[in-house]
Amino acid sequence: MAQATHHEILVIGGGTAGITTAARLRRKGKDDVAIVEPSDTHYYQPLWTLVGGGIEPAAKTARPMAKVMPSGVTWIKDAVEAIDPVDQQVTLESGRTIEYGYLIVAPGIQLDWDKVPGLPDVVGTRGVSSNYRYDLAPRTWDFIKDMKSGHAVFTVPDGAIKCGGAPQKIMYLASDHWQRQGVLDDIDVTFILPGDGIFGVPSFARVLEQVIDRYGINVMYEHEMVAIDAEAGEITVVDRSGDTETTNRLPYDFLHAVPPQSAPDWLKATDLAEDTAVGYVDVDPATLRHTKYPNVYCLGDASNAPTAKTGAAVRKQAPVVVAHVLADMAGEESEKRYNGYSSCPITTARGKLLLAEFDYNSDPAPSIPLNTAKERTDMWYLKRYGLPVLYWNLMLKGLA
Ligand SMILES: Cc1cc2nc3c(=O)[nH]c(=O)nc-3n(C[C@H](O)[C@H](O)[C@H](O)COP(=O)(O)OP(=O)(O)OC[C@H]3O[C@@H](n4cnc5c(N)ncnc54)[C@H](O)[C@@H]3O)c2cc1C
């Protein structure tokens, strides 16, 4: 049998978290870092909202993986299938085994399309789309621009999702477009969400409530879409707002659907997963170290750190993980802590954005010395042009 390969630091996933962390480790002089990543393409997902809103082309959000791999890092083009944290090794889809000294788990989140019966078959066709996939975000815009009247429905699934604000961002961009076209009065816009408030931080929620009123959006709190009947052009919605659950059907002509999400199934099956149905990696929320295996860390969407799952959160998490790995290697302890910082740049119209930044306590955590508790044009330009530059040129290179 072939001998297993060994790497001092093994990173699972070459997405936002994996590349950022590996680049930082290289800058700190670590010369045996490997990333397992199956995909040829790296995506800047935050711009998918603007693709669905007809503002940016999809191609602008994708770059060859080879171009973002930090130099000096070994790219293992394969997918992890299993992790054995006791023997400190991972098994790949190809059957190969890789041993590690330290493991950084960052394979992102799984989109559970099939949890909504009818969704996998129809999404991308017949008025149903989702910005949660690269190939579908342009379809969202096709449907929005063709719509002149009828029912437009935007949904949020129960449970944590990546960028919890994304389902409403596209709703505001669509409503703004319909308003500019003079057809908003003929379109009845409905937002279906499981929570009982529009946003977790009250100061930002107040602004968003005004945006909702401005567009005349009908919000159905404590509701969830559970099935799609594409033949009838109707969805099934569960109402959990009362003492007993009730089920209703609602018509749609355009539906922006966000699938339920969870940790990848293979990761749920490992000993690293928390004991829940969603199975995220169980970490200390301040150090991002695994609660049971001290040489394992997890950051990004796959961890159970109780923050909003965003690339902005990853930017603050990566330096913490790197500091702890380096300290561990030196037999020291790092004082660095992650405070739950996350950010959600909410597009409220073409040219307007509410930059919501907050921490584990849902307290505002502004990083810009401006009043960001209101819709701003400069923050729109930050999202459209500034943040992509920051991402490709600094963050993925371990510089920001
Ligand atoms: C529509 C939308 C809008 C968003 N808007 C924003 C925003 O405005 N601001 C913001 O900060 N964030 C936003 N996000 C969220 C942000 O993109 C994610 O939080 C971020 O990409 C998480 O990084 P990650 O590395 O954990 O996961 P990802 O970046 O998704 O990377 C995971 C990587 O792991 C790889 N992988 C998967 N399985 C395996 C395996 N078995 N073995 C090895 N590798 C594997 C994948 O191929 C992928 O490259 C948005 C996301 C979406 C979908």
The ligand as a Gaussian input file, in Angstrom:
#p B3LYP/6-31G(d) Opt

LIG

0 1
 C      -25.803000      35.168000      -2.690000
 C      -24.722000      35.346000      -1.663000
 C      -24.428000      36.613000      -1.190000
 C      -23.436000      36.799000      -0.240000
 N      -23.150000      38.069000       0.168000
 C      -22.150000      38.276000       1.036000
 C      -21.767000      39.605000       1.392000
 O      -22.335000      40.580000       0.908000
 N      -20.749000      39.774000       2.262000
 C      -20.072000      38.720000       2.797000
 O      -19.126000      38.923000       3.556000
 N      -20.404000      37.420000       2.487000
 C      -21.422000      37.192000       1.619000
 N      -21.738000      35.901000       1.254000
 C      -21.192000      34.772000       2.034000
 C      -19.759000      34.357000       1.686000
 O      -19.619000      34.134000       0.312000
 C      -19.408000      33.103000       2.476000
 O      -19.707000      33.315000       3.848000
 C      -17.929000      32.749000       2.340000
 O      -17.636000      32.429000       1.004000
 C      -17.564000      31.587000       3.278000
 O      -16.271000      31.119000       3.018000
 P      -15.919000      29.559000       3.166000
 O      -14.488000      29.453000       2.792000
 O      -16.391000      29.063000       4.465000
 O      -16.819000      28.845000       2.053000
 P      -16.671000      28.957000       0.472000
 O      -16.101000      30.285000       0.090000
 O      -17.998000      28.589000      -0.089000
 O      -15.581000      27.873000       0.080000
 C      -15.686000      26.497000       0.350000
 C      -14.678000      25.767000      -0.530000
 O      -14.565000      24.409000      -0.100000
 C      -14.514000      23.566000      -1.218000
 N      -14.984000      22.232000      -0.849000
 C      -16.270000      21.808000      -0.759000
 N      -16.297000      20.511000      -0.423000
 C      -15.010000      20.110000      -0.263000
 C      -14.402000      18.868000       0.063000
 N      -15.138000      17.772000       0.311000
 N      -13.053000      18.797000       0.111000
 C      -12.302000      19.902000      -0.140000
 N      -12.831000      21.103000      -0.481000
 C      -14.169000      21.189000      -0.541000
 C      -15.418000      24.258000      -2.229000
 O      -15.138000      23.826000      -3.566000
 C      -15.093000      25.732000      -1.996000
 O      -14.021000      26.168000      -2.816000
 C      -22.711000      35.686000       0.267000
 C      -22.991000      34.393000      -0.216000
 C      -23.977000      34.225000      -1.174000
 C      -24.250000      32.823000      -1.710000

